[in-house]
Every structure is written in structure tokens, then in C-alpha cells.
Amino acid sequence: MMQDLSTFKLPANFRGRSALIVQLWWLVQATFFRGSPQFAYGFRNWILRRFGAQVGRDAVIRPTATITYPWKVKIGDYAWIGDHAVLYSLGEIDIGAHAVVSQSGYLCAADHDYTRSDFPIRDRKISIGEQAWLAADVFVAPGVTIGAGAVIGARSSVFHDIPAGMVCFGSPARQVKSRLKADV
């Protein structure tokens, strides 16, 4: 037997908040967050903090960004989250200070165990190091750590940890060179 979704059960407290709070967040995100002016970064950061996100000083989060569960997200000082980026925070997502998740990036912090018929969901933390840059349309798989200062090229898919200071691209992303000139 492959998967039998009739046997799937969401683990207790998987969302981290009650169904009411989850729905309230999705309503606020769809209205006040998305409808806020582009320049209203402080307002969006304030909303996220009210819902339990840890948002650092002067973080830049665009109004078209989607954050599934803000209480599972930590965004460092001066970090940028671009237009249409998705933080699929079924598990924790930690984005370091001065890091960039460019437009249409997708950070997926959960998966399913396909080897079991009940197809259980698993949260798997994603960590993006300080000063890392994920260029446009980068996909980051569950459980991945991207080291400080790493650069991930546009449209890359990251399925394994990336060391600090490396420039990587492709699908799957592969190391190309060091970001630091002194190491070249």
C-alpha cells in the first residue's frame, strides 16, 4: 500500500495556536497586511509581532509576502523578505540579520513521510544565516540550513545544507565558488 489519506491525522498542536487564532491571522494577512502601502514596513512588522513573530529592527517585509504561521518565524535585524515570497512556516523558519529572501522565494518548513501509509506531516526547521542572499524564485526544502553569507542563485532549489560564504546555484543547488574575494 502507498498512502491512505483517510488515516492521516494532524499532530496535536501542530499549528502552534488555536484554529481561531490561525483563521484570525489569515484574515488579517489577507486584509490589513496585504492592503498596507508598500512603504509601511513598520506597520507590517508590528502586525507580525502581535501574532508572535520575532521581527528584528528595520526588517523589510513586502505586503505580498505570505507567512503561514508567524509565531513560528524569526526574522533578524535589517533582513529583507521580497514580493510574493512564501514562508511556509509549518515548522520554524529562522532568517538571520541582513539576510535577503528575494521575490518569489519559497521556504518550505515541513514535509510528509511518504514511506508510511498514514502520510504523517513533519515540521523541519529552516535556518538562513546572517547576510545570506536567496535570489529570485529560490526554493528551500524542509530541514535545510544555509550558512552565513551564502548566495543562492535565481531559480535554484536547495535540498541540502549550504556552507557559509559559498555561491551556489542550480537544481539541485551546487557550490560554485566562495563569495569572499580573498578565498578565490
Secondary structure, DSSP 8 states (H G I E B T S, - for coil): ----GGG----TTTTSS-HHHHHHHHHHIIIIIHHS-TT-HHHHHHHHHHTT-EE-TT-EE-TT-EES-GGGEEE-TT-EE-TT-EEETTS-EEE-TT-EE-TT-EEE-EEE-TTSTT--EEE--EEE-TT-EE-TT-EE-TT-EE-TT-EE-TT-EE-S-B-TTEEEEETTEEEEEESSGGG-
